[in-house]
Amino acid sequence: MVSNSLVIAVLALNRETQTATNFFLLNLAVADLCVALFCRYLALVYPLLSRRLLTIRKLKITIIIVWILSAVCCFPRFIIFGTVNIPMDLVYCITYISIRPHTMYGTEQD
């Protein structure tokens, strides 16, 4: 818990470390801290009940459900977004929301 708290403090307070990759690390540290606090709370407040609630089978089912929900939430992005190759070996992301997809320069695709 101390290490996650230090990661959160360093990444939240230091502007130089606020990059996209470190944002994912911050998210992971916060999630890990929340799980650790929840498990510790259960173990302290309900010591006998926590052993019945936190079984390996229930944890596996929870992990599978989280992965399935994450995949379902992200699936529309695979339909909406695509890429287009532009001369000079550049690749740009485009959206297919409009009837005619446009690149970053606003030129129509054939």
URQUI-V780064 format. One record per backbone hydrogen bond with DSSP energy under -1.0 kcal/mol. CO is the residue of the C=O (numbers start at 0). NH is the residue of the N-H. If there is no record, write none. Layout:
# URQUI-V780064
((CO:NH) (CO:NH))
This chain:
# URQUI-V780064
((0:4) (1:5) (2:6) (3:7) (4:8) (5:9) (6:10) (7:11) (8:12) (9:13) (13:16) (14:17) (16:18) (18:22) (19:23) (20:24) (21:25) (22:26) (23:27) (24:28) (25:29) (26:30) (27:31) (28:32) (29:33) (30:34) (31:35) (32:36) (33:37) (34:38) (35:39) (36:40) (37:41) (38:42) (39:43) (40:44) (41:45) (45:49) (48:52) (49:53) (52:54) (54:58) (55:59) (56:60) (57:61) (58:62) (59:63) (60:64) (61:65) (62:66) (63:67) (64:68) (65:69) (66:70) (67:71) (68:72) (69:73) (70:74) (73:76) (74:77) (75:79) (76:80) (79:95) (81:93) (83:91) (85:89) (89:85) (91:83) (93:81) (100:108) (102:105) (106:102))
